[in-house]
Amino acid sequence: MPAVALIGAAIALVVLLPARIVVHRRRTGSSGVVLARAAPGAPRRAAALLGTGTLLVGIGPAAHLIGLEWDWTPGNAFITHAAGILLLVAGLAWAAWSQQTMAEHWRVGQDESERPELVTTGPFGRMRHPIYTGMVVLALGVTMTDPTYPGAVGVVVLALGVRLQALRVEEPHLRALHGAEYEAWARRTGRFLPPMT
């Protein structure tokens, strides 16, 4: 299944980055990418983790395709591969819907000089970071579609980057900008999953 995993990962990458950048540029005149301006400390560490995790997830099936034995066979390959494809598609759809909901407020990275509005509709009505949730689910789906050691490490690294970006970069910025409105939204939503109540 390495070809399926690699094709799925490539489609997801195109949909969530270049295609989204084109839409964003047409809508706002800006690419929405501010990673190059990431401040030292947590923002740069988060960007490095996000990039490294994404790369490792893609390296896994690519290495498998060229014959490197960095993969393993799961207990029930059919169920694992099928679940992986479902997670890949679900993660991509969730992340793309979340990006679309953010509209002109979508960004890759955090620019402290910007003052984005607080988006609380669609998937943001249930969780504060649905794009990141979609990205991790997508990465897990790629890795389950073609189980490889680099992919498994990549999912963990990506999840760590997501957590760092959300907790140490984005949430403090939004809390400082929106104050009580942010706090009220945070009380009624989950961070990466909907609240259990």
C-alpha positions as CSV (number, residue, x, y, z in Angstrom):
1,M,0.0,0.0,0.0
2,P,2.9,2.5,-0.2
3,A,1.7,3.9,-3.5
4,V,-1.8,4.6,-2.1
5,A,-0.3,6.2,1.1
6,L,2.1,8.3,-1.0
7,I,-0.6,9.4,-3.4
8,G,-2.9,10.3,-0.6
9,A,-0.2,12.2,1.2
10,A,0.6,14.1,-2.0
11,I,-3.0,15.0,-2.7
12,A,-3.5,16.2,0.9
13,L,-0.4,18.3,0.8
14,V,-1.5,20.0,-2.5
15,V,-5.1,20.6,-1.2
16,L,-4.0,21.9,2.2
17,L,-1.1,24.1,1.1
18,P,-0.6,25.2,-2.5
19,A,-4.3,25.0,-3.4
20,R,-5.3,26.8,-0.2
21,I,-2.6,29.5,-0.8
22,V,-4.0,30.1,-4.3
23,V,-7.5,30.5,-2.9
24,H,-6.3,32.7,0.0
25,R,-4.2,34.9,-2.4
26,R,-7.2,35.5,-4.7
27,R,-9.4,36.4,-1.7
28,T,-6.9,38.6,0.3
29,G,-3.9,39.4,-1.9
30,S,-1.7,37.6,0.6
31,S,-0.4,34.0,0.7
32,G,-1.3,33.6,4.3
33,V,2.1,31.9,5.0
34,V,4.1,33.6,7.8
35,L,6.5,30.8,8.8
36,A,9.6,32.7,7.6
37,R,8.7,35.4,10.1
38,A,8.4,32.9,13.0
39,A,9.9,34.4,16.2
40,P,12.7,32.7,18.0
41,G,11.7,30.2,20.7
42,A,8.4,28.3,20.7
43,P,7.3,29.6,17.2
44,R,10.4,28.4,15.5
45,R,10.5,25.1,17.4
46,A,6.9,24.4,16.5
47,A,7.5,25.2,12.8
48,A,10.5,22.9,12.8
49,L,8.5,20.1,14.5
50,L,5.6,20.5,12.1
51,G,7.8,20.5,9.1
52,T,9.9,17.5,10.3
53,G,6.8,15.5,11.2
54,T,5.2,16.1,7.9
55,L,8.4,15.2,6.0
56,L,8.8,11.9,8.0
57,V,5.2,10.9,7.3
58,G,5.9,11.3,3.6
59,I,9.3,9.6,3.7
60,G,7.9,6.4,5.1
61,P,5.9,5.3,2.0
62,A,8.5,6.8,-0.4
63,A,11.2,4.7,1.3
64,H,9.0,1.6,1.1
65,L,8.4,2.2,-2.6
66,I,12.1,2.3,-3.4
67,G,12.7,-0.9,-1.5
68,L,14.0,0.2,1.9
69,E,12.6,-2.1,4.6
70,W,11.5,0.5,7.1
71,D,8.0,-1.0,7.2
72,W,6.2,-3.6,9.3
73,T,3.2,-5.8,8.8
74,P,0.3,-5.1,11.1
75,G,-1.6,-7.9,12.8
76,N,-4.6,-7.6,10.4
77,A,-3.2,-5.8,7.4
78,F,-6.6,-5.4,5.6
79,I,-8.3,-3.7,8.6
80,T,-5.2,-1.5,9.3
81,H,-4.9,-0.4,5.7
82,A,-8.7,0.2,5.3
83,A,-8.8,2.2,8.6
84,G,-5.8,4.1,7.4
85,I,-7.5,5.1,4.1
86,L,-10.6,6.2,6.0
87,L,-8.6,8.3,8.4
88,L,-6.6,9.8,5.6
89,V,-9.7,10.9,3.8
90,A,-11.5,12.0,7.0
91,G,-8.5,14.0,8.2
92,L,-8.1,15.7,4.8
93,A,-11.8,16.6,4.6
94,W,-11.9,17.9,8.2
95,A,-8.7,20.1,7.8
96,A,-9.9,21.4,4.4
97,W,-13.4,22.3,5.8
98,S,-11.7,24.0,8.8
99,Q,-9.5,26.0,6.5
100,Q,-12.5,27.0,4.4
101,T,-14.3,28.1,7.6
102,M,-11.4,30.4,8.6
103,A,-11.7,32.1,5.2
104,E,-9.5,35.2,5.1
105,H,-8.3,34.6,8.7
106,W,-6.4,31.4,7.7
107,R,-2.7,31.5,8.3
108,V,0.3,29.1,8.3
109,G,2.3,30.3,11.3
110,Q,1.7,33.2,13.6
111,D,2.6,36.8,12.9
112,E,2.4,38.7,16.2
113,S,1.6,42.0,14.4
114,E,-1.6,40.6,12.9
115,R,-5.0,40.9,14.6
116,P,-7.1,38.0,13.3
117,E,-10.8,37.8,14.2
118,L,-11.8,34.9,16.4
119,V,-13.5,32.2,14.2
120,T,-16.0,30.3,16.3
121,T,-18.3,28.8,13.6
122,G,-18.3,25.4,11.8
123,P,-15.8,23.0,13.3
124,F,-14.5,25.9,15.5
125,G,-17.8,25.8,17.3
126,R,-16.7,22.5,18.9
127,M,-12.9,22.7,19.1
128,R,-10.3,25.4,19.0
129,H,-7.8,23.7,16.6
130,P,-9.7,21.6,14.1
131,I,-7.1,22.1,11.3
132,Y,-4.4,20.5,13.5
133,T,-6.7,17.7,14.5
134,G,-7.3,17.0,10.8
135,M,-3.5,17.1,10.1
136,V,-2.7,14.6,12.8
137,V,-5.6,12.3,11.8
138,L,-4.4,12.5,8.1
139,A,-0.8,11.7,9.1
140,L,-2.0,8.7,11.2
141,G,-4.1,7.6,8.2
142,V,-1.1,7.7,5.8
143,T,1.0,5.8,8.3
144,M,-1.7,3.1,8.8
145,T,-2.2,2.8,5.1
146,D,1.5,1.9,4.8
147,P,2.9,1.3,8.3
148,T,6.6,2.5,8.4
149,Y,8.9,3.5,11.2
150,P,9.6,7.0,9.7
151,G,5.8,7.5,9.4
152,A,5.1,6.5,13.0
153,V,7.9,8.8,14.3
154,G,6.5,11.5,12.0
155,V,3.0,11.3,13.5
156,V,4.5,11.7,17.0
157,V,6.7,14.6,15.9
158,L,3.8,16.3,14.1
159,A,1.6,15.9,17.2
160,L,4.2,17.4,19.4
161,G,4.6,20.4,16.9
162,V,0.8,20.8,16.9
163,R,0.6,20.9,20.6
164,L,3.5,23.4,20.9
165,Q,2.1,25.6,18.2
166,A,-1.4,25.6,19.8
167,L,-0.5,26.0,23.4
168,R,2.6,28.2,23.3
169,V,2.0,30.3,20.2
170,E,-1.6,30.6,19.0
171,E,-3.6,30.4,22.2
172,P,-1.6,33.1,24.1
173,H,-1.8,35.4,21.0
174,L,-5.6,34.9,20.7
175,R,-6.2,35.2,24.4
176,A,-4.3,38.5,24.5
177,L,-6.2,39.8,21.5
178,H,-9.7,38.7,22.4
179,G,-9.7,38.5,26.2
180,A,-13.1,37.6,27.6
181,E,-14.5,36.5,24.2
182,Y,-11.6,34.0,23.8
183,E,-12.1,32.7,27.4
184,A,-15.8,32.1,26.8
185,W,-15.1,30.3,23.6
186,A,-12.4,28.2,25.3
187,R,-14.8,27.2,28.0
188,R,-17.3,25.8,25.6
189,T,-14.9,24.1,23.2
190,G,-12.3,21.4,23.4
191,R,-8.8,22.1,22.2
192,F,-8.2,19.2,19.7
193,L,-11.4,17.2,20.2
194,P,-15.0,18.2,21.0
195,P,-15.8,18.5,24.7
196,M,-17.2,15.3,26.2
197,T,-20.1,17.0,28.0
